[in-house]
Amino acid sequence: MTATRILIAEDNDLVSLTLEEQLKGLGYDVVGIARSGVEAVAMTNRLHPDLVIMDIRMPEMDGTEAAARIREQCPVPIIMLTAYAEREMISRAEAAGAMAYLVKPINENELPPAIAIALARFKEAQELQASVYELQESLEARKLIERAKGILMQRLGLSEREAYERLRQRARDKRAKMKDIARAIIEAEELLGS
């Protein structure tokens, strides 16, 4: 199994080097160290790590803003680091899409569970997002098919079952999805100006 590829985003050299040594000692692959929020976003887009461990307080661009940009441009699980365990910081990290949160100094024993949780939560979020997308697609298809059935029933005097069967047969003949056939019927109806 391939080692988890991690990007560290930390402007403090001592903290980043210590974290890098800890991660490598635990069997993770550190693919790079970003020294600013801007660099973290650029390196994430370029290196496509499996996980980013990022300090909240970063030069040029705050860690939470960088995390939000990473989530938009190249979604990847993020663990936020901070020397402060304040509720406001935790809320900002959550809002930016952080999957976990660690307080400095980092205890090496806390890294594997935090990484595992962040990766698992990210995978769950991605699967949930995919399910939502599939449900939206299914709902859109159903609406199109229902509307097209109505058009066929009105134009050709078909029953609902006959209209559905005609749609299904046309999709089979054209080797297309029923929603695409339904969309074509709707567009033709709009063109003809019912």
N, C-alpha and C positions, 0 to 999 in steps of 0.2 A: 504494500500500500504506500502511496506517495505521501510524503510529509506535508502537513498543512503549511501553505505559503503565507507568510505574515509580513505586512508592511508596518513599520513603527513610525509614528509621527510624533516626535518629541524634540523640542528645541534645546533641552538641557543635555549636554554631552554625557555627563556622568549617569544620568537616569537612562538615556537611550542605550549606552554601552552596557550597563548592568542588565537592562531588560533584554538586550540582544543575547548576552551570554546566558541568561536564564532560559530564554526560549530555545536557543540552540542546544543547551544542556538537556532540555526536556524532549528533544527530537524534532522540533519545529524548524522550518526553513525560513529564515529571515531574508526577504528579497530586497529590502532597502530600508533606509532611514530618511524620512522627510524632516526638514528643520523648520518648516512653516506650514500654515494651513494651505496656502496656494500650492506649495510643492507637494503636499499630501494629495490634493485633488489631481494634480498632473501625474504624479507617480502611480496613483491608483488606476487612472485611465490607461496609462502606458503598460504597467506591469500586471494588471488584473490579479491581484493577490486574492487568496481565499478569505482573508480577514485583515482588518486594519485595527491596530491599537493606537489610539490617538489621545494626546493631552488636550484638555479643554482649553487651556490658555496657551495660544500659539501666536507667534508674530505674523504680521501681514493679514491673516484671516483667522478669526476665532475658530477653535476646534469644532464648536457646534455648527457654525456656518459651513465649514469645510465638510463636515459629516453630512449636512443637508445637501450640499452640492454633489457629493459622492453618491448619495442615495438616488439623486435625479439622473446623474450621468452614467454611472457604472455601479449599480447596486451590489453591495458587498456587506457582510456583517461587520459592525464596528463596536469595539470596546473602548469606552471613554476612560481616561485617566485624569485624576485631579488630586491635588494635595488637600482639597477641601471637601468635606462630607456634608455640605449644606444642601437643604431641600431644594433651593432654587437651582443649584447646579445640576442636581439629579433630574429635575423637571426639564431643564434645558437640554440635557443629554437625551432624555426620552423623546422630547419633541423633535430632536434632530435625527432620530432613528437609531440611537444606540441600542444594541442588543444586550449589553452588560456594562457594568460600571465598577472600576477599581480605584481604591484610594491609595495614594503613595504614602510611604514607601511600599513597593509591591512585594508581597510575600510570594516566593516562588511556588509554594504549595497551592496558592489561590489561582494561579494561571491556568492549569489544565481544566478545572471545572468551569471557570469563567469562559474559556475558549469553547469548550464543548457545549455549554449552554447557549452562547452567542451563535454558534454554527447551527444548533438545533432550532433555536427560535427563528433564525433567518430562513432556514429551510421550510419551517411551518408557515411563515409569513408568505414566502414565495408560492407554496402550494395553495394556500388560502386565496391569494391573489389570482392564481391560475383558475381556481374553482369559480371565483366570482366572475372572471372573464368568460368562462365557459357558460355559466348560467345566463349572463347578459346576452351572449351570442344566441343561446337557445331561445331566450325570450324574444329577441328580435326576429329570429327565424319564425317562431310561432305566430307573431303578429303579422309578418309578411304573408305567411301561408294563409292565415285566416282572412286577410284582406283580399288576397288573390282568389280564394275560394268564393268569397262574396261576389267578386266581379264575374267569375265564371258562372255562378248560379244565376245572376241577373242577366248577363249577356246571352247565355246559351240555354237558360231554363233548366239547368241541372239541379239535382238534389245535392245536399252537402256531401254525401258519400261519393256521388259521381264526380263532383268537382274535385274532391280530394284525390280520387283515383286517377283522374285526368292529369292533375299536377304531378302525381307520383310517376305515372307512365311517361310523361314528357321528360321528367328529370332522368328517368332510366334510359330513355331513348337518346337523350343528349349527353348522357354521362355527366350530369351536373347535379348540384345540390338542389333540393326542392326550394330552398330559400332564394336561390339565384333565378330559378324559373318563375317563382312568385314575384320577385322584384321586376323581372322583365314584363310580366303581365300587368303589374301596377304601372310601370312606366309607359307601356303601350296605351293603357286606359287613360292616363293623364295626357298623352299626346293626342289621342282621339277626342279629348275634351268631353268626356261622358256628360 
